[in-house]
Amino acid sequence: MIHNLKLRREALERAHRRCEKCGCLTNLKVYPVVPFAAGGADSLDNVVVLCLYCHREMCQMKAGGFDFRAWLSLPPAPVVAKMVLESPEGVPVETLRDLLRTLAEEARGDEAFWWGKNEGLF
């Protein structure tokens, strides 16, 4: 968690007081992308506003070696899960990846979406 009050306030303003992954308004905290103990900068570029659930997901993804910026650019896990569960059996992974890429591109151009603003994997 970030202890620099000015940095915390700036991060919350940048995120419009929403989780930068799923858009929820509750249980928000500002976290460093690269921990300060590991050499992360005390700057706005190194912090992210996440809800409790997205922070837990971020920790699991980072522990698995997944790139943070790529993870942040993906739709929230419930969107991905719904897409996978509703797709017909045998749909190639590339087709699902193309659908996710399209969703992320639409999200970057539409203010109604909270996720997909950060370019990364797509």
N, C-alpha and C positions, 0 to 999 in steps of 0.2 A: 504494500500500500504506500501511497505517496504522502510524505509528511510536509512537503513544501506547499503551503496554503495557496500561494499565488499560482503555482503550476497546477494544482488541483482545480482551482476555480477556472483557469483558462481552458483546461481539458474539458471540464463540464460544459462550458460555454460553446466550445468547438463542437461538442456532441449534441448540443441542444438538450442537455440533461436527459439523454437517452443512452441505452446500451448501444455501443457502436457495432455490435454484431446482430442483435435481434430487435432492437428498438424499444425494449420495454423501459418502463419509467421507475421501477422499484429495485431496491437492493443494489444500488449502483456504488461502485468504488473505482478509484483511479489506480491502475496498476502499471508498473514499468514493463516494457516489452523485453528489454534486456536488463536484468536485475543490476542494481547499482553495485552490488558486491562483485559482479562479473564484469564491471567496467562500463555499464550502461550510463549514458549521459543524463544529467538532471535537466531535461529539456522536453518541450512539447512533442517533439518528434519521437521520443522514446516512451511515451505514455499512451494508454488506451483506457477508455471508460467502458467497463463491463458490468453486467449484472452477475450475481452469484453463480448462476447456472452456466453462463457463457465463460466465466473465468475458470470454472471447473473443466469445461470442455477444452479451453485453451491450454490448460496445464497438461491434460491428457494428450493433446495433439503434439505439444512441444516435446513431451517426454518420449513420444513415438518418433521424433525426428522430423515432424512435419513443419514446414516453414510458416512462421507466424503470419506474414503478410499474405501468403497464399490462402491460409485458413480464414483470415479476416475478409478476403474477397469472395469467399464462397457464401451461398445462401445459408441461413441458419439451419441447424441439424433437422428440425421438424419439416422444413421445406424439402430438404434432400430426401428424408425418409419417406415422406408422402409421395414424392416423385418415383422413388424406387418401388415402393409397395404398389402403386397404381399402374406401373408400366407392365405391359404384357410379358409373360414369361419368355425368356430367350432373347430379349432386346439386348443388342450389343452394348458393351460398356461405352464405346465411342459415341453411340447415339445419346446415351444419358449425359455424357460429358458435354456434348454439343448443346443439349437442352439447358444444362446448368450454365454454360457459357452465354447462351442467349438471355437467360434470366438475369445474369449478372450485368450484361451489357445494357439491358432495359433498366435495371435498377440504377445504374450510374447516371442515366439520363432522366430519371423521374424522381422528383422530390418526395413522392409518397413512399418510396422505399427507403429504409434506413440502412440496409446491408448492401454490399456491392459498391460502395463509394470508393473503397480503396482498391486500386488496381494491383493485381498480384498474379495469381495463377492464370487468370483469364485475361 
